[in-house]
Amino acid sequence: MSKEELDARSMKALMTIASAWYDQMKAGEIPSISLPTRTKYNIEYDDASEVWKYGDKESLRTAATAKSATHLLKMAYVIGFVKQQLIENRSSTLREMYYISEGWKRAKFGAQDESNFLVEDLEIISDVPREGFHLRPEENGASVYGPMRIREPTRRGLKLIHCQDDVGSAGYSIPNNVENLELVDHDAKFVIAMETGGMYDRLIENGFDEEHNAILLHLKGQPARSTRRLLNRISQTWNLPILVFTDGDPWSYRIYASVAYGAIKSAHMSELLATPKAQFLGLQPSDIRDYNLPSDKLSDKDVEALNAELTDPRFATEYWKKQINLQLELGLKSEQQAFAARGLDFVTNKYLPSRLSEMGVI
């Protein structure tokens, strides 16, 4: 979809919401909106798209009380603000919109989380991603390095970039909006998406990308939407295996879940942001035991998070049940870079080739 087409779709969606409120009030009804309940108990696996989406449970937000009326008032102000951005072809960050609301009187946001949540509401109602509203996050996407070529628009026209030959050792910096990128071609066999910058740098320094024709991607912790969208597009366009390599703790497993299954708070965008073919590469709880890795004891919060994942439908597989229960039994967690205790080359010469072979990737 071109920028012009997305802008037109976004404007139409915003006006549809406003028109619905107008029609409700004209008919003597209290303005309201209906939204899916955003919890892990209301996400369901969609066989057709192979991603997790919101289920049928909904909550009604109505202007019947002062509190809920204020919520709809804030949404109306955001719709007006976004509409003006589309008309003027301007953009802003979510943080900038939060500060702009200082002049909205009773529609002013009390906290950044409130404005973020409301933008997610708009995405759900309109079925338009926030990028279509010219809203962007503060954080950039992460970096990618490997045998792939992309074409991106610049102020001087389209530019063709090889993500090994035309970039420095940090790789190509993923932009906030990857919809304008053209995935041209590649010579890769698979993609490894890594949680930490240290592991990303280690694989590049050791030449893992050249030896195995691998695209390396730094997730930069919990990945930004643009990073997840790029992985989704690589998977759909080139059908390459996507492997996610994280630390061995419950919070890192959720990083994998956000890539493969979609995040709970953005389940309405799972078809764009989730990569259902992504596989978990490690660090597995069994690796802590099998390689006798340096580790730390699980905290109470870690144990609580692992038990929560056992009831999370996104982890309802025999693999995850076995690994999580093993970790609870071991009472330990470990980091990616703990492999360095076996030597700086161990992860690239031993662990990854063994795991990738075991998974049938190489």
Buried (B, 14 or more C-beta within 10 A) or exposed (E): EEBEEBBBBBBEBBEEBBEBBEEBEEEEEEBBBEBBEBEBEBBEBBEEEBBBBBBEEEEEBBBEEEEBBBBBBBBBBBBBBBBEBBEEEEBBBBBEBBEBBEEBEEBBBEEBEBBBBBBBBBBBBBEBBBBBBBBBBEBBBBBBBBBBBBEBEEEEEEEEBBBBEEBEEEBBEBBBBBBEBEBEEBEBBBBBBBBBBEBBBBBBEBEBBEEBBBBBBBBBBBBBBBBBBBBBBBBEEBEBBBBBBBBBBBBBBBBBBBBBBBBBEBBBBBBBBBBBBBBBBBBBBBBBBEBEBBBEEBEEEBBEBBEEBEEBEBBEEEEBEEBBEBBBEBEBBBBBBBBBEBEEEBBBBBBBBEBBEEBEBB
